[in-house]
């Protein structure tokens, strides 16, 4: 069980199970998070959140959510709408303890600025991830 919260603590969550841990370099994630989206997947059935969550449909495939109080990015979901059935992609900085995670992949690596690189031996996809990665 992992717990976490937004910057102000108004939104808290519990993740009973974690999925893949990865990095997204797409321009939407860069603009939303201020850099690459470094997140871990949490299955919908394993996520329990409380507080003032403000979801917003930001693309044809995802809804992003923020804290309505402090504006912290909370997660994006691979879904078909605000109340879709997608997993949560939660930035690791929101977890109270993000230790013990290993990067499994980077996606949209072709959009990564040349000013940084992540160490490790993991796949780096030039575009979207293959569906089997999720």
N, C-alpha and C positions, 0 to 999 in steps of 0.2 A: 504494500500500500504506500503510495506517495501522496503527499499533500503539497499544496501551493496556494499562492494568493497574488493579487495584483499589487501595485505599488502602495496604494493607500490601505489595503486590507479589506475593502468593502466586498470584494468578490473572493471567495475561497473555493477550493476544489479538492476532491479526493480522486485519485486514479488507482483503481484496484488492479490494473494490468497495464503494462506498457508494451508497445509494439516497436517498430523500427525507429531508430534514431538517425536523423539525416540533416542535410543542409540544402537549402534551396536558394539559388542565386537569381531567380527570375526578377524582372524589374518590378513587378507588383510587390513581391516580398521585400525587395530592397526599399521601396518607398514606404511600405507599411511599417517595417521594423527598423529602418535606418541602416540596414546592412543586410547580410544574408540572414535568412530565417533558419535558425538553429533550433530544431524542434524534435520532439518525440511524439510518435503516434499513440493515441489512447483510443481503444475501441469505444464506440458509443455506449455499449452496455457496461463499460467499466468506469465511466465518468460521472461524477456527481458534483455539481456546482451550485453555489448559493450566492445571492447578492445581485446587484444591479447590472446585469449583462445586457449590453446593447449590440445586437447582431445587425449586420448590414451585408446585403448581397453585393459582392464586389466583382464578380465575373460570372460567366456562364456555368462554372463548375464548382464555385466555392462561396461560402459565406464566412466573413471575418467577424470576430466579436471583440469588443473592447469593454472596459469597465466604464459605466456611465458616470461614475464619480471622478476618477482621476485620468481616464483616457488610456490606461495601459492596454496594449494589445494583449488579448487573452488566447485566442486560437483562431485557426481557420478550419473549415470542414469541407471535405470532398462531398458535396451533396447536390441535390436538385432544388434547393430552396432553404429558406430560413429554418423550417422545421423538417428538413430532410434527414436522411439516415446515415450520413457519413461519419467516419471516424474524426476525432479531434486531432489537430496537429498543434501541440502546445510548446511554446518557446521554453527551453530548459531553464532560463533565468527565472521563471515563475515558480519553479519547484523549490520547496524548502531545502531539499537535498537532491542535487543533480549528480552526485557521485556515482561511479560504476557504470556509466553509459559508454558505449563504443559506437563511433560513427560507422554506419553501414553503407552510406552512399551520399553523393552530392548530385543534385539535379540542376539543370540549366547552367552547367558549368561554363558554357560558351558565353554567358552573359555576366560572368564574374569579373569585377574589375581586376586589373593586374596588380593592384596595390596590396593584395593579401593572398595567402594560400594556406590550406589546412594540411597538416602532416598526417601520415597514416596510409596504409595500404587498403583502399576501398574503392569501389567503382565510382567513376566520375562520368556521368552521362552528359553529353553536349546539350541535350534538350530535356523533354519530359521523361520521367522514369518509365521503364517498361512496366506494364500493369502487374506482372508477377512479383515485382518488388514490394507491392502493397497488398 
